[in-house]
Amino acid sequence: MTLALPLRIFTESEDFPFYIHYGFHEKECHMHTHADFFELVIVLAGSAEHIVGEERYLISEGDVFVIDSNTAHGYIGAKDFRICNIMFKPEVMLRDIYDIRKTAGFQALFVLEPQYASQMRFMSRLRLEHDRYLSVRSDIDVMIKEFNAHQEGWQTVVYAMFVRLIAELSRLYQSSADSGHSDIMKLAAATAYIERNFCDDISVADLAQMSGYSERQFSRLFRSAFSTTPSSYITELRLEKAQLLLRTTTTSVGEISWSCGFGDQNYFSRIFRQQTGLTPTEYRRSSFALPK
């Protein structure tokens, strides 16, 4: 039976669900899953076989990959193997990164590859060139010192460095010339396009053409990665933005409906109520009534 590790065994913080440390593996690291967190792994030294599901891959200094909360993995055959583990809940720690989410590199490395690893196979990973590796390792050293010292403002410093690391790794992934990334980057580019333009009129046909797939093939690949259809994914993003505008502005419901891409206010209200159990007006009133 595969052990499912919860984040609380590393940190009990609810408002800052994040943990970073150096990992040393001289022996086998048994297969396990993450019950409620993602793990960003940077290999700092040595080598090992990384077991992901039924697959095995040799990893060494400079390799970077992300494991989600559904993927069983472990290490065997470690030789002077040293890594940095960054464990986090994406729904909290990746919630407010805004423009980074709109890049194909982020969608590929932090969204699609972890999903594909759990459903299909560990397709590829990012390999840092030596100068980039040294820069990332230096930043990790500072981040771990801040995390362990817990001086005033440490969470802000650690979070800022974490977001910077995500942005840098996303850029590096996107600029990678590794042909093994090509298929996943097609889907990542379409997903990033959705993140940038979800309030506009986007059709599955447009997304499929952009990716070089047929509509049927694109929809199948998208559903396998996100467990939903492209149209439903777009609707979810529109509803998230509508909720934010209802909470933080006095813009009319009609204007919000239009600006978020719904057009028809009655349709917007119906979909919104199905999602939240409240009408947009009721949601706005309840949000303003919440304690500050």
N, C-alpha and C positions, 0 to 999 in steps of 0.2 A: 504493500500500500504506500503510495507517495505522500509524503508529509506536506501539508499546506501551512506555510509560515505566515502568521499575521504580523502587520507592522508594529503592533503594540509590544512585541517582545524586544524590539529595538528602541522604540520611543512611544510614550503614552500621550504625547501632545496631539490634541485634536485640531487646534487652529494652525499648527505648523507641522503637518505630517511628513517629516523629512528626516533622513538619517544618512550620514556619510562616514565611512571609515575605510581603512586599508584592510585588505583581506590577504592572508597568507595560507596557501594550501599545499602542504607537503604530502598529504595523503588524499584519498578519495573524498570528494564532496558528494554525498549521496543525493540521489534524485529528489527534487522537491518542487513545489509550486509556491506561488505567492498568493495568499488568500485575498489580499485587498490592496496590493501596491504593485507598482512597476519598479524595475531595477535597471539603472544605467550602469554598465560595466566598462571600465577602461583597463586594459591589460598593461601593467607597468613594467613587468619583467618576467623572464622565463617563458615557459610554455606548458600547455596541457591539452588534453582532448576534451572538448566541450560536447556533452551529450545533450541533444535537444530532441525530445520525443524518441524516435527510433533512429535518429541520425547522429553521426559523430563528426566533429570538425576539429582540426588542429588550430589552436589559437596561440598567439604570441604577442610580444611587446608591440604596442601601438594599435591593436585591434579594439574596436569599440562596437558595442551592440546593446540593444534594449530588450529586456524580457518582460512580458506583461504578466497579468495575474492568472492566466490560464495555462501557461506553458510549463511542462515538467522539464527540468534541466539539472545538470550536475557536471562535475569535473572528475576525470581520471587521468592517471599517468602524469601527474604534475612534476615539473622539474624547475626548481627555484621559482615557482609560480607566485606572482604577486599582482594583485589587482586593486582597483578602487571601486567600491560598491557605493552607489548613490541610490537610496531607496526612497520612494515618494508616492503619494497618492495624486495621480494626474488630475483628477477632478478638482483638486484644490491648488496644487502647485503649478499647473499649466493652464489654469482658468483665465488668467488676466495677462497673457503674453501677446495678445492682439496680433500685431503684424507678423510675428514669427509663424503663427499658425497658417498664414496665407502663403507660405513658401512651400515649394515642392519638396525641398530637402527635409523640412520638418515633417511633412505628411508621410514621407517615405520612411525615415529613420524612427520616428516616435509613434507613428500610428499604424502604417501598413505593414512594415516588417514584423513588428511584434504580433500582429494579427495573423499574418501568413505563417509565422513560425509555429503558432499554436494549432492552426488548421491544416497546413500543408507540410512545408518543410522550411528549415532555416535557410533562406534563399541566398543571403549575402550579408556582409557586414562592412563597416567603415574601417579602413586602415589609415592611421595617421602617418604622414611622412615625418622624418626625424625632427625637423625644426618645429613642426606643429605639435608633435608629441612632447617635446621639452617645454613648450609654452603651456600646454594643457596641464602637464604634470606640475609645473610651478604654481598655476592657479589652484590646482587641487590641494597642494600643500597649504596655501593660505586659507582656503575654504575650511579645511579640516581643523586648522588652528583656531579659526574664529568659532567654528561649531563647538569645539571642546572647551574653549575659554569661557564662553557664555558671558562676555562683557556686555555692557549696555549697548543696545543697537545691533547685537550679533545676528539676529534673525534678518534684519534688513540687509546687512552686508552679505550674509550667506545666500539669501534669495537673489540679490542682485548678481552675485557671481554665478549662481546656478543658471539664471536666465541668460547671462552672457555666454556661458558654456553651451547651452542649448542652441543659441543663435549661431555660434561658431561651428558647432558640429553639423548643424543643418546646412550651413553654407558649404562646408567641406563635402558633405554627402552629395549635395546637388552638383558640385563642380567635379565630382569624381569621374574619371574616365573609364572606370571599371564597367565593361560591357555587361557584367552580371546584374547591374542595376537597371538596365534599360527597360525591361518590362514593367518593373515596379514603379519606375519613374514616370512612365506614361500615365498610370493611374494616379500617381501622386500629383502630377501636374494638373490633371482634371479636378482632383479634390481641392487643390490649392486655388484653382480658378473659382470653384464654388464658394470657398471661404471668402474670396475677394468680391464676388459679384452675386451673392445669393439673393439680394433684393431686386435684382434685374430678372428679366424673362430668360430663363435657362431651360433648354430642352435636353432630353436624354440624347437626342440625335446630334445636337451640337457637341455634347461632351464626348460621345462615341467618336465622332469625326476628329475631334481634337486629339484623342488618344490613339487613333488609327485602328479602332476595333469596330465591329458591327454593333448595332444597338443591343442585340441579344447578348453578345459576348461581353460587352461593357457592363451591362446590367448584372450579368452573372458574376463577373469579377468584383464588382462593387458590392454586391450583396454578400459575397463570401468574405469580404474584408470588414464590412461595417454592419452586417446582419440586418440590413434594411435596404430599401430601394433608393436610388438617387433622388427621386421626387420627395420621399419622406424625409430624407436627410436635409434637403433644402428647406422643407417646411419647418423642421425642428430648429434650424438656424434662424429662420424668420421669426419664429415664436420666441426664441431666446432674446432676440433684439427687441421685439415688441414688449416683452416683459420688462426689459431694462428701461426702455423709454417710458413705460407706464409708471415705473417706480421713481424715475429721476427727472421727469419733465412734466409740464402741464399741457403738452401738445394734445390736441383733440384725438379721440379714438379714430375718427375718420382719417386724419392726417397720418397717424401712426400706421394704420392699415395700408394706406397707399405707399408710404415711404418704405415699409418692410416688404413690399412686393405682393401683397394680397389683393390690392385693387378694390374688390367688393367688400364693403364693411360688414354686411350680413354674413358672408362666408367666413371672414376673419373672426367674427364673434363666435360663430358656431364651432370652428376649429379650435379657437382659444379655449372655449368652455370644455370641449372634449379633452383637451390636454390638461387643464388646471382645475376643472370643476367649478370655475367662476367665470362670469362675463368679464370683459376687459375693464369695465367700470367698477365692478365688485373687486377685482384684483387690485386696481389702483387704490381704492378706499382701504382695503385690508393692508396694503403695503404702507400707506401713510399712518395707519393706526398702530403699526408695529413699534415697540419701544426702540428708541435711538441708542 
